[in-house]
Amino acid sequence: MSRLTLLLFFTCFVQSVVGSTTFRLASYYNDHMVLQMAPERANIWGYANKGAQIEVTLKGKVFSAVATSTSFSADAVWKVTLDPVPPSGPFTITISSLSNGIHEVIELNDVLFGDVWVCSGQSNMAFEVKQAFNGTEELLKSYEYPNVRVFAVQQVESSIPFYDLKAVYQPWSQPTPETLGKDTATFTYFSAVCWFFGRDLYDHLKYPIGLISTNWGGTPVEAWSSPDALAKCKMTIKKYAWNEVNKEGYDFTKHEVGGPSGHSVLWNAMINPLINITIKGTIWYQGTCIILF
């Protein structure tokens, strides 16, 4: 084998190995994010080749993990839990992976520590900032709150639980008219209730607030409930009436009331993945229908 042939073979082999790496963060970690502050301990997780050595560096301290196989992902998964951090920032967090001699680095910049809140529900929560009274003015006021960060989950349904989000409308961002949905289709993002809640919290607490908006209009509470919760409530019947006025039964496996209505389909895709991050709490706003058994 000539030197040129050997060099080409080696180059192609290296490119193949590098191209096959799976090192990445879970869907809700990116620049400008808020991680949950003390006394809780925020976690960071992601994907890598099996056996990859992971190091997460924050404020000079290194947290280590090894990527291991899981039942829910074809890629190996790693996770670290940080020390409690008081409300503060911004910080840069460095995440590195060493696998099969390949060293890769991801940096998260402008990371704050504060309280993280999940805002969910149907159309009452999906109602957007731009639809509120004085919506244009309120959007412009967003520039006054650089330490309130926003993240919007894309509307996805699933018959099985997801461990990670499949898609997002808006990754972690500083608030601007654009990141709050000034130019988007209505009832996608960003929730007016969620935004005003977080803004008022910041006015009172004076430390960073992270807001995760995950909602879908025209959906019943069954779609947002976990299988365990539905089982405890003996919610096994497929047919319900949407309200007392219209007694006609709706099939809650179809989109007959404006959005997905199958049991747990939104819990699986839009809530269950959020269990894997550390949060302060949740708020819920839904004009629930009357369920008739």
Backbone bond lengths (Angstrom), bond angles and torsions (degrees), N, CA, C in turn:
res aa  C-N    CA-C-N  psi(-1)  N-CA   C-N-CA  omega(-1)  CA-C   N-CA-C  phi
1 M - - - 1.477 - - 1.536 108.52 -
2 S 1.338 117.05 127.88 1.449 120.50 -179.20 1.523 110.80 -70.65
3 R 1.370 114.97 162.73 1.470 119.62 178.72 1.524 110.47 -60.97
4 L 1.366 117.20 -38.84 1.456 120.97 -178.89 1.517 110.46 -65.01
5 T 1.359 115.70 -44.26 1.459 119.53 179.12 1.521 110.58 -62.92
6 L 1.349 116.81 -41.86 1.458 121.52 179.51 1.525 110.81 -63.74
7 L 1.352 116.77 -41.22 1.461 121.18 179.69 1.519 110.66 -64.63
8 L 1.324 116.34 -43.44 1.458 119.89 179.71 1.527 110.62 -64.13
9 F 1.334 116.42 -40.51 1.461 120.87 178.77 1.530 110.07 -61.84
10 F 1.360 115.18 -46.09 1.467 119.19 -178.89 1.521 111.16 -64.22
11 T 1.346 116.66 -41.59 1.468 120.59 179.52 1.518 110.92 -62.31
12 C 1.318 117.28 -45.27 1.464 121.04 179.78 1.526 110.78 -64.71
13 F 1.361 116.11 -38.25 1.464 119.80 179.17 1.516 110.67 -63.81
14 V 1.348 117.10 -45.35 1.471 120.84 179.82 1.516 110.38 -62.75
15 Q 1.349 116.92 -44.85 1.454 120.35 179.37 1.515 110.45 -61.15
16 S 1.330 117.96 -37.32 1.463 121.25 179.13 1.514 110.74 -64.94
17 V 1.359 116.89 -43.31 1.457 120.66 179.92 1.518 110.55 -65.01
18 V 1.356 116.00 -47.89 1.467 119.78 -179.48 1.521 110.42 -60.76
19 G 1.332 116.10 -42.17 1.455 119.92 -178.41 1.511 113.02 -65.56
20 S 1.341 117.25 -21.35 1.454 120.12 -176.14 1.520 113.35 -90.27
21 T 1.341 117.58 -2.77 1.452 119.93 -177.88 1.528 110.09 -64.33
22 T 1.332 115.25 147.43 1.463 120.31 -178.79 1.518 111.30 -115.98
23 F 1.313 117.33 13.13 1.464 121.56 -175.12 1.527 111.12 -65.70
24 R 1.317 115.15 117.35 1.465 121.02 177.64 1.525 108.24 -166.04
25 L 1.314 115.42 166.73 1.454 121.61 178.44 1.521 110.27 -93.43
26 A 1.318 116.18 158.68 1.461 120.77 171.96 1.527 109.10 -61.73
27 S 1.314 116.56 164.89 1.468 122.75 -167.38 1.514 114.55 -63.09
28 Y 1.323 118.36 -22.60 1.476 119.82 -173.64 1.521 113.49 -106.08
29 Y 1.335 117.06 25.62 1.457 120.84 172.50 1.518 109.19 -118.41
30 N 1.316 116.49 118.33 1.456 120.66 175.82 1.529 108.97 -160.82
31 D 1.319 116.21 174.49 1.460 121.11 177.11 1.533 110.23 -51.90
32 H 1.329 115.88 150.19 1.468 124.44 174.85 1.530 113.78 75.51
33 M 1.321 117.62 7.22 1.459 119.08 -175.84 1.521 111.40 -77.00
34 V 1.342 114.54 164.42 1.457 122.49 170.93 1.523 107.83 -111.89
35 L 1.331 116.36 129.78 1.454 122.40 172.35 1.523 109.00 -104.52
36 Q 1.329 116.01 149.28 1.455 120.44 -176.25 1.538 111.16 -65.62
37 M 1.325 114.40 130.73 1.462 120.86 -176.10 1.529 111.45 -83.57
38 A 1.342 115.19 174.93 1.455 123.03 175.51 1.536 110.08 -59.22
39 P 1.346 117.13 150.48 1.463 127.05 10.85 1.527 114.55 -82.52
40 E 1.349 117.55 -4.31 1.466 119.65 177.95 1.527 109.90 -72.68
41 R 1.328 114.85 162.17 1.464 121.54 177.84 1.522 108.46 -115.23
42 A 1.307 116.22 113.76 1.464 120.84 -179.13 1.525 110.30 -70.54
43 N 1.319 115.31 148.39 1.465 119.32 174.90 1.525 110.28 -116.34
44 I 1.315 114.87 155.67 1.467 123.15 174.89 1.515 106.74 -131.76
45 W 1.336 116.41 132.21 1.454 119.01 179.97 1.523 110.40 -142.85
46 G 1.330 113.60 166.36 1.453 118.30 -179.68 1.518 110.75 -173.94
47 Y 1.319 115.06 -159.38 1.460 122.26 -172.96 1.531 110.24 -121.58
48 A 1.307 115.92 152.92 1.472 121.35 176.94 1.520 108.35 -165.56
49 N 1.321 116.00 173.13 1.455 119.68 172.88 1.522 109.82 -64.19
50 K 1.306 117.16 147.16 1.458 120.94 179.42 1.527 110.32 -56.79
51 G 1.340 114.85 132.66 1.451 120.44 179.72 1.512 114.84 86.33
52 A 1.322 118.18 -4.16 1.466 120.84 179.83 1.526 110.41 -59.47
53 Q 1.326 115.84 138.59 1.464 121.95 177.01 1.532 108.16 -89.59
54 I 1.321 115.79 118.80 1.462 121.66 -175.70 1.517 109.87 -108.85
55 E 1.328 116.37 135.11 1.457 121.81 173.53 1.524 109.32 -129.33
56 V 1.323 115.75 128.94 1.462 122.60 177.44 1.518 107.52 -114.77
57 T 1.324 116.99 122.95 1.457 121.95 -175.57 1.518 110.32 -114.15
58 L 1.331 115.22 124.04 1.463 122.22 177.50 1.524 108.57 -136.41
59 K 1.320 116.64 124.00 1.462 122.53 178.13 1.523 111.80 53.05
60 G 1.334 115.70 38.92 1.444 121.33 175.82 1.513 115.58 84.20
61 K 1.328 118.78 -6.66 1.455 121.39 179.34 1.524 109.66 -101.09
62 V 1.333 115.71 139.52 1.455 121.50 -177.31 1.530 109.93 -106.14
63 F 1.333 115.49 131.85 1.464 122.75 175.86 1.528 106.97 -115.66
64 S 1.335 116.66 129.95 1.461 120.53 -171.75 1.522 112.27 -113.24
65 A 1.325 115.44 153.27 1.462 122.07 176.51 1.521 108.62 -156.21
66 V 1.324 115.93 165.01 1.458 122.74 175.21 1.526 108.25 -124.33
67 A 1.320 116.38 133.01 1.466 120.44 179.47 1.523 109.80 -71.68
68 T 1.329 116.75 128.24 1.463 121.80 -178.17 1.521 110.52 -125.64
69 S 1.313 115.84 159.05 1.464 121.35 -179.52 1.525 110.12 -69.20
70 T 1.343 115.06 150.28 1.459 121.22 177.22 1.520 109.05 -134.95
71 S 1.319 115.38 167.19 1.461 120.51 179.04 1.519 112.48 -85.86
72 F 1.344 117.70 -13.78 1.465 120.55 -173.24 1.523 113.50 -105.45
73 S 1.324 117.93 -2.87 1.458 119.85 -177.51 1.520 110.06 -143.63
74 A 1.328 115.68 141.35 1.454 119.68 175.72 1.519 110.72 -70.36
75 D 1.326 116.98 -23.86 1.453 122.30 177.05 1.523 109.62 -91.43
76 A 1.321 116.11 153.39 1.460 120.35 173.74 1.526 109.17 -72.12
77 V 1.321 115.71 156.56 1.469 121.75 -175.03 1.524 109.61 -125.61
78 W 1.317 116.70 142.67 1.460 122.90 176.12 1.532 109.09 -127.60
79 K 1.313 115.90 158.50 1.465 120.28 -178.95 1.517 109.39 -155.46
80 V 1.329 116.41 137.23 1.465 121.12 172.90 1.524 108.50 -126.51
81 T 1.310 115.77 150.28 1.462 122.52 175.11 1.520 107.68 -114.23
82 L 1.317 116.55 122.73 1.455 122.21 -176.53 1.525 111.00 -80.48
83 D 1.309 115.74 164.37 1.465 120.39 171.17 1.523 109.22 -69.27
84 P 1.339 117.77 156.12 1.470 119.63 174.16 1.527 110.65 -59.55
85 V 1.311 115.93 134.43 1.467 121.86 -179.38 1.530 108.08 -124.96
86 P 1.336 118.47 128.89 1.459 120.32 177.69 1.522 110.88 -67.99
87 P 1.331 118.62 166.41 1.471 120.30 178.55 1.528 110.23 -58.21
88 S 1.325 115.55 121.40 1.460 119.88 -173.50 1.522 109.82 -174.04
89 G 1.331 114.41 -178.92 1.448 121.92 178.59 1.515 110.41 129.82
90 P 1.321 118.11 177.99 1.469 126.35 6.31 1.530 113.26 -82.75
91 F 1.339 115.04 153.39 1.447 123.11 177.97 1.521 109.78 -124.92
92 T 1.324 114.99 160.58 1.458 122.16 167.45 1.518 107.94 -109.18
93 I 1.313 116.94 127.30 1.462 122.62 177.07 1.522 107.83 -110.19
94 T 1.325 116.03 127.13 1.466 121.54 -179.06 1.517 109.66 -107.33
95 I 1.317 116.62 128.74 1.460 122.51 178.22 1.521 107.70 -120.09
96 S 1.322 116.28 124.92 1.463 119.70 -179.11 1.521 110.31 -123.78
97 S 1.335 114.59 151.70 1.462 122.12 178.55 1.518 109.06 -129.93
98 L 1.337 115.79 134.56 1.463 121.32 173.36 1.520 107.59 -122.01
99 S 1.340 116.10 114.80 1.458 121.08 -176.80 1.526 109.55 -144.89
100 N 1.326 116.67 122.23 1.463 121.74 178.63 1.528 111.98 54.12
101 G 1.331 115.75 39.07 1.456 120.68 178.84 1.520 114.36 80.27
102 I 1.329 117.63 -1.14 1.467 121.46 -179.22 1.525 108.86 -98.61
103 H 1.333 115.97 124.12 1.463 121.58 -179.87 1.524 108.66 -108.45
104 E 1.332 116.42 124.02 1.464 121.62 179.78 1.520 109.28 -127.81
105 V 1.325 115.66 149.98 1.464 120.87 -176.88 1.528 109.62 -134.98
106 I 1.327 115.27 135.79 1.464 122.66 172.60 1.523 107.41 -120.52
107 E 1.316 117.21 135.14 1.461 121.36 175.94 1.515 110.55 -113.47
108 L 1.317 115.36 133.76 1.463 121.64 170.92 1.523 107.31 -105.93
109 N 1.314 116.62 119.46 1.459 121.13 -176.48 1.530 111.39 -109.13
110 D 1.323 114.24 155.91 1.462 121.14 176.94 1.528 111.49 58.13
111 V 1.337 116.23 45.40 1.466 122.06 -179.96 1.524 109.20 -91.76
112 L 1.322 116.32 131.75 1.463 122.46 178.44 1.524 109.72 -111.08
113 F 1.325 115.88 155.46 1.461 121.88 170.11 1.519 108.26 -113.95
114 G 1.338 115.39 128.14 1.459 122.12 -179.51 1.520 108.39 -165.90
115 D 1.315 117.02 -147.10 1.460 121.62 176.86 1.523 110.14 -101.19
116 V 1.328 115.80 134.65 1.468 122.27 179.38 1.523 108.44 -109.87
117 W 1.324 115.94 126.52 1.469 122.22 -178.73 1.519 110.18 -121.46
118 V 1.347 115.46 138.24 1.469 122.39 173.81 1.518 108.11 -101.04
119 C 1.330 116.67 127.12 1.469 122.97 179.74 1.526 108.14 -113.50
120 S 1.330 116.98 122.93 1.460 118.99 -175.53 1.521 110.83 -143.60
121 G 1.340 115.01 166.37 1.453 121.64 -179.93 1.511 110.42 148.37
122 Q 1.350 115.77 -161.99 1.456 118.25 178.43 1.512 109.74 -107.35
123 S 1.325 119.06 -138.18 1.462 119.46 -167.89 1.521 113.86 -61.40
124 N 1.321 118.34 -29.13 1.462 119.44 177.85 1.525 111.17 -62.45
125 M 1.334 115.95 -35.64 1.458 119.68 176.80 1.519 111.13 -86.01
126 A 1.313 117.68 -30.46 1.470 120.80 -179.50 1.528 112.48 -72.87
127 F 1.337 117.31 -20.18 1.469 122.26 176.10 1.527 109.05 -49.86
128 E 1.337 116.65 126.50 1.459 120.70 -167.54 1.521 113.57 -93.39
129 V 1.343 114.16 163.55 1.466 120.66 179.10 1.524 110.31 -57.63
130 K 1.327 116.97 -42.77 1.471 119.53 -176.45 1.526 112.45 -67.40
131 Q 1.344 118.09 -16.86 1.454 121.68 179.13 1.528 112.39 -89.61
132 A 1.317 117.36 -8.37 1.461 121.32 -177.97 1.523 110.42 -74.70
133 F 1.343 116.02 164.05 1.462 120.02 172.87 1.527 108.80 -56.97
134 N 1.342 116.41 135.39 1.461 121.59 -177.58 1.536 110.98 56.91
135 G 1.351 115.72 37.83 1.450 120.55 -175.14 1.520 113.43 -57.28
136 T 1.326 118.06 -42.17 1.469 120.93 -179.77 1.514 111.09 -62.53
137 E 1.334 115.81 -42.83 1.466 120.28 178.46 1.527 111.09 -65.14
138 E 1.326 115.97 -41.20 1.473 119.57 -179.66 1.523 111.32 -65.44
139 L 1.328 116.74 -36.97 1.463 119.44 176.63 1.528 110.79 -62.04
140 L 1.319 117.49 -41.84 1.462 120.79 179.88 1.522 111.69 -67.23
141 K 1.324 117.32 -30.54 1.464 120.83 177.85 1.527 112.32 -67.23
142 S 1.335 116.49 -16.32 1.462 119.49 -176.86 1.524 111.80 -59.35
143 Y 1.344 117.53 -28.18 1.461 120.23 179.30 1.527 112.07 -61.82
144 E 1.323 117.26 -19.55 1.464 121.52 -178.29 1.528 112.37 -80.22
145 Y 1.343 117.28 -2.56 1.470 121.00 -174.43 1.531 111.68 -127.59
146 P 1.333 117.35 62.05 1.472 119.17 -177.67 1.524 113.65 -67.17
147 N 1.326 118.24 -17.71 1.465 121.05 -179.62 1.518 113.24 -96.72
148 V 1.327 116.51 7.70 1.461 121.05 167.68 1.519 106.31 -103.62
149 R 1.330 117.74 116.54 1.459 121.31 -175.00 1.527 110.18 -109.40
150 V 1.321 116.64 148.81 1.465 121.21 -173.13 1.524 111.44 -125.08
151 F 1.338 114.38 148.28 1.467 122.98 -179.92 1.524 106.86 -147.04
152 A 1.336 117.68 129.37 1.461 121.16 -176.28 1.526 110.78 -121.99
153 V 1.333 115.61 124.49 1.470 122.51 179.64 1.526 109.76 -81.92
154 Q 1.310 116.74 135.91 1.466 120.28 177.97 1.521 110.41 -75.84
155 Q 1.326 116.04 149.48 1.460 121.78 -178.34 1.523 110.39 -74.16
156 V 1.328 114.81 112.19 1.462 122.47 -178.87 1.520 107.60 -141.24
157 E 1.315 117.41 142.82 1.462 121.15 175.19 1.526 109.08 -120.56
158 S 1.335 115.58 156.78 1.458 119.52 179.68 1.523 109.73 -155.74
159 S 1.313 115.36 144.15 1.463 120.72 176.86 1.521 111.79 -83.35
160 I 1.338 116.90 -10.09 1.468 121.02 178.14 1.526 108.72 -126.50
161 P 1.331 118.31 153.02 1.471 120.33 -179.09 1.525 111.88 -69.32
162 F 1.335 115.83 135.09 1.451 121.88 172.46 1.524 109.20 -95.32
163 Y 1.314 115.96 145.96 1.461 120.85 175.70 1.523 110.64 -88.15
164 D 1.327 116.41 -28.64 1.461 122.65 -179.49 1.521 107.76 -130.39
165 L 1.331 116.28 157.42 1.457 120.20 177.20 1.529 110.26 -69.05
166 K 1.326 116.34 141.14 1.457 120.42 178.72 1.524 112.45 -82.52
167 A 1.355 116.75 -28.19 1.460 119.37 -177.33 1.525 109.49 -161.08
168 V 1.335 115.75 153.17 1.459 121.01 176.49 1.533 108.61 -129.59
169 Y 1.333 114.92 148.23 1.465 119.73 172.30 1.522 110.52 -77.64
170 Q 1.351 115.26 -45.00 1.452 120.88 -174.16 1.518 109.52 -139.88
171 P 1.340 119.02 113.61 1.462 119.72 174.94 1.528 109.88 -67.31
172 W 1.328 116.27 170.55 1.463 119.89 -179.90 1.527 110.43 -49.93
173 S 1.325 115.16 129.07 1.462 120.83 -175.54 1.519 109.92 -149.14
174 Q 1.323 114.58 155.38 1.454 119.15 166.85 1.525 107.70 -71.90
175 P 1.339 117.90 147.98 1.465 119.39 -176.76 1.526 112.38 -74.04
176 T 1.309 114.47 129.87 1.465 123.65 172.11 1.523 106.35 -142.17
177 P 1.317 119.17 166.98 1.465 118.87 175.05 1.525 112.49 -53.91
178 E 1.338 116.89 -35.18 1.466 120.23 -178.37 1.524 111.61 -72.79
179 T 1.336 117.96 -45.46 1.460 119.50 -178.41 1.521 112.12 -72.44
180 L 1.336 117.00 -15.88 1.459 120.72 174.30 1.526 111.77 -93.56
181 G 1.329 117.72 9.51 1.457 121.10 170.51 1.505 116.30 93.05
182 K 1.315 118.42 24.87 1.472 121.74 -178.54 1.525 112.69 -53.78
183 D 1.323 117.06 -38.71 1.466 120.51 -173.33 1.522 113.66 -112.69
184 T 1.334 118.17 14.82 1.464 120.32 -176.22 1.524 111.27 -94.00
185 A 1.336 115.72 167.47 1.458 120.75 172.01 1.522 109.00 -62.88
186 T 1.328 116.80 148.71 1.461 119.95 -176.04 1.522 111.28 -66.76
187 F 1.327 113.90 153.81 1.466 123.11 178.53 1.527 112.39 59.87
188 T 1.316 117.65 34.61 1.462 120.57 171.32 1.530 108.42 -110.78
189 Y 1.332 118.15 -65.99 1.459 121.45 173.60 1.520 107.76 -159.41
190 F 1.332 123.12 156.64 1.444 124.39 4.15 1.520 108.86 -111.27
191 S 1.335 117.68 145.64 1.454 123.23 -176.76 1.528 112.10 -56.93
192 A 1.351 116.02 127.23 1.464 120.77 177.15 1.524 111.06 -65.10
193 V 1.336 117.15 -44.43 1.463 120.62 -179.87 1.522 110.05 -60.70
194 C 1.316 116.54 -44.68 1.466 121.00 -179.76 1.530 110.62 -62.01
195 W 1.334 116.65 -46.00 1.460 120.53 -178.60 1.524 111.77 -63.69
196 F 1.327 117.37 -49.22 1.469 119.73 -177.93 1.526 111.31 -66.08
197 F 1.329 116.67 -35.05 1.459 121.06 175.36 1.535 110.37 -60.53
198 G 1.322 116.49 -50.64 1.456 120.27 -178.67 1.513 112.91 -66.34
199 R 1.323 115.71 -38.65 1.467 119.83 179.20 1.525 111.22 -63.72
200 D 1.346 115.78 -42.89 1.462 119.59 179.05 1.525 111.59 -67.68
201 L 1.342 116.58 -36.99 1.462 119.39 175.01 1.527 110.50 -59.40
202 Y 1.330 116.23 -44.77 1.461 119.12 -179.57 1.523 111.26 -63.34
203 D 1.318 117.16 -41.50 1.464 120.13 178.65 1.528 111.28 -58.33
204 H 1.317 116.25 -33.93 1.465 121.04 -177.86 1.526 112.23 -85.63
205 L 1.344 116.89 -42.27 1.467 120.90 -171.29 1.532 113.59 -93.34
206 K 1.317 116.59 -28.47 1.464 121.99 177.42 1.532 113.44 63.50
207 Y 1.324 116.94 32.81 1.464 120.11 171.25 1.524 108.78 -139.79
208 P 1.347 118.72 167.28 1.469 121.05 -171.71 1.531 113.61 -58.48
209 I 1.329 114.11 143.47 1.467 122.91 177.71 1.526 108.29 -128.68
210 G 1.336 115.83 130.40 1.460 121.14 174.69 1.520 109.92 -110.28
211 L 1.325 116.76 132.67 1.466 122.62 -175.80 1.521 110.15 -120.86
212 I 1.331 116.11 124.16 1.465 122.42 176.73 1.525 107.95 -111.79
213 S 1.321 116.78 114.82 1.467 122.48 -178.76 1.523 109.21 -100.00
214 T 1.342 116.71 118.56 1.465 121.37 -179.62 1.518 108.29 -140.00
215 N 1.321 117.79 101.62 1.461 121.17 -171.64 1.519 111.01 -153.00
216 W 1.347 115.30 165.62 1.472 120.74 179.80 1.529 107.19 -157.00
217 G 1.326 116.30 120.65 1.456 121.10 -178.31 1.515 113.23 -69.41
218 G 1.333 115.74 152.92 1.460 121.11 175.64 1.506 114.14 70.19
219 T 1.320 117.33 32.04 1.463 120.87 -177.47 1.521 110.75 -121.48
220 P 1.330 118.74 142.75 1.465 122.24 178.69 1.521 111.02 -84.38
221 V 1.307 115.81 162.66 1.457 120.50 -176.14 1.529 112.18 -65.10
222 E 1.337 117.45 -25.85 1.474 119.64 178.48 1.528 111.96 -59.07
223 A 1.340 116.34 -35.83 1.461 119.58 -179.03 1.529 111.55 -66.46
224 W 1.341 116.17 -26.77 1.459 121.64 -177.70 1.527 112.74 -94.70
225 S 1.317 117.66 -3.59 1.458 121.74 -174.64 1.527 111.09 -95.05
226 S 1.325 115.97 145.60 1.462 120.19 179.35 1.524 110.17 -72.16
227 P 1.326 118.06 156.32 1.469 120.07 175.91 1.525 112.50 -57.08
228 D 1.331 117.53 -37.39 1.461 120.55 179.08 1.519 111.32 -63.42
229 A 1.336 116.83 -43.37 1.462 120.62 -179.91 1.527 110.71 -64.68
230 L 1.329 116.66 -42.48 1.465 119.81 179.91 1.526 110.63 -65.37
231 A 1.322 116.88 -38.09 1.466 120.32 179.60 1.533 110.56 -64.76
232 K 1.330 116.48 -40.87 1.463 120.02 179.30 1.523 111.46 -65.06
233 C 1.331 116.05 -30.86 1.474 120.95 178.18 1.527 111.88 -89.87
234 K 1.350 116.63 4.89 1.460 122.03 -179.46 1.527 111.86 56.42
235 M 1.319 116.18 38.25 1.462 121.72 179.38 1.523 109.01 -89.46
236 T 1.304 116.35 83.51 1.458 120.82 -177.49 1.520 112.83 -118.40
237 I 1.334 118.46 -9.21 1.460 121.98 -177.73 1.522 109.63 -78.66
238 K 1.315 117.56 135.89 1.459 122.20 -177.27 1.527 113.03 -83.20
239 K 1.337 117.57 -24.75 1.460 120.19 -173.63 1.524 111.09 -106.28
240 Y 1.344 115.77 131.41 1.458 121.69 177.18 1.523 108.41 -138.02
241 A 1.320 116.50 163.50 1.459 120.79 168.98 1.516 107.78 -95.24
242 W 1.333 116.96 139.76 1.457 120.84 -177.13 1.521 111.67 -69.64
243 N 1.314 117.83 -36.59 1.462 119.37 175.83 1.522 109.07 -157.84
244 E 1.326 116.71 177.68 1.457 120.58 -176.05 1.520 112.10 -74.20
245 V 1.328 116.86 -22.43 1.458 119.57 -178.06 1.521 110.26 -73.70
246 N 1.324 116.30 -45.52 1.454 121.40 -179.59 1.526 108.30 -106.28
247 K 1.298 117.72 107.87 1.465 122.31 -175.38 1.525 112.99 -84.43
248 E 1.317 116.08 -1.80 1.453 118.50 -178.10 1.525 109.79 -64.92
249 G 1.319 117.33 133.65 1.462 120.61 -179.60 1.516 111.14 -74.27
250 Y 1.332 116.03 138.50 1.457 121.29 176.05 1.519 109.45 -107.40
251 D 1.290 116.26 143.61 1.446 120.91 175.98 1.528 108.04 -84.46
252 F 1.321 116.59 109.69 1.457 120.72 -174.96 1.524 112.77 -79.01
253 T 1.320 117.75 15.24 1.460 120.69 170.85 1.522 110.25 -101.01
254 K 1.344 116.87 0.04 1.457 121.45 -179.21 1.518 110.14 -123.85
255 H 1.335 116.56 164.48 1.459 121.97 -179.44 1.524 109.73 -85.88
256 E 1.322 117.11 66.48 1.455 119.32 -176.14 1.519 112.49 -98.80
257 V 1.326 117.94 -4.56 1.462 120.60 -178.04 1.527 110.44 -124.98
258 G 1.315 117.98 24.88 1.450 122.00 174.01 1.512 114.65 104.48
259 G 1.314 117.17 -28.58 1.457 120.67 -179.94 1.513 109.95 -149.78
260 P 1.322 117.75 179.33 1.461 120.52 -179.23 1.526 111.06 -59.45
261 S 1.319 117.33 141.99 1.456 120.29 -178.08 1.526 113.26 -136.19
262 G 1.323 117.24 4.69 1.452 119.20 175.74 1.518 111.26 -65.67
263 H 1.306 115.90 150.10 1.455 120.70 -178.43 1.535 111.56 -56.62
264 S 1.324 116.28 124.39 1.469 124.77 171.36 1.529 114.75 68.16
265 V 1.326 119.16 7.82 1.468 119.13 -173.51 1.530 112.31 -68.65
266 L 1.340 117.86 -28.74 1.463 120.10 177.46 1.517 111.51 -90.42
267 W 1.324 116.02 -31.40 1.464 118.83 170.36 1.530 109.67 -56.75
268 N 1.320 116.36 -47.16 1.461 121.30 -176.54 1.523 112.82 -59.60
269 A 1.341 116.67 -42.40 1.459 120.57 -170.77 1.522 114.20 -98.39
270 M 1.348 118.06 -28.74 1.458 120.51 -169.96 1.526 114.64 -119.32
271 I 1.334 117.73 -10.21 1.461 121.33 179.05 1.522 111.57 -119.08
272 N 1.311 117.39 -50.19 1.467 120.45 -177.14 1.534 113.21 -52.57
273 P 1.340 119.83 -40.29 1.469 118.90 178.75 1.525 113.33 -61.97
274 L 1.332 117.43 -26.47 1.465 120.87 -177.32 1.520 112.31 -77.64
275 I 1.331 117.06 -10.90 1.461 120.50 175.90 1.524 110.41 -63.82
276 N 1.301 116.74 -22.30 1.462 121.09 -174.21 1.526 113.81 -87.32
277 I 1.335 118.10 7.09 1.459 121.19 172.26 1.523 108.48 -120.16
278 T 1.313 115.95 161.13 1.462 121.42 -179.63 1.524 108.85 -91.13
279 I 1.338 116.52 128.15 1.455 121.05 -179.08 1.526 110.38 -131.62
280 K 1.324 115.70 165.83 1.458 122.11 174.40 1.517 111.05 -81.56
281 G 1.354 116.37 -44.13 1.458 119.49 -178.52 1.512 111.62 178.54
282 T 1.334 115.49 -169.92 1.463 121.55 -177.50 1.526 110.21 -134.89
283 I 1.320 115.55 154.44 1.461 120.88 167.40 1.526 107.33 -126.79
284 W 1.332 115.34 147.32 1.463 121.66 -174.39 1.516 108.84 -132.77
285 Y 1.335 116.35 135.40 1.466 120.15 179.00 1.521 107.79 -142.36
286 Q 1.322 115.02 111.66 1.456 119.30 -176.68 1.521 109.91 -150.27
287 G 1.322 116.28 129.24 1.457 120.57 172.34 1.509 108.56 -83.91
288 T 1.326 116.34 82.59 1.466 120.33 -171.69 1.519 112.02 -68.61
289 C 1.313 114.66 146.76 1.456 120.62 174.82 1.521 109.49 -76.50
290 I 1.307 116.03 167.23 1.462 121.69 174.69 1.506 107.88 -89.29
291 I 1.313 116.34 117.70 1.455 120.27 -179.20 1.521 109.82 -90.18
292 L 1.300 115.88 126.76 1.477 121.76 179.38 1.513 109.04 -107.13
293 F 1.328 116.66 129.75 1.450 120.72 179.69 1.534 110.17 -93.35
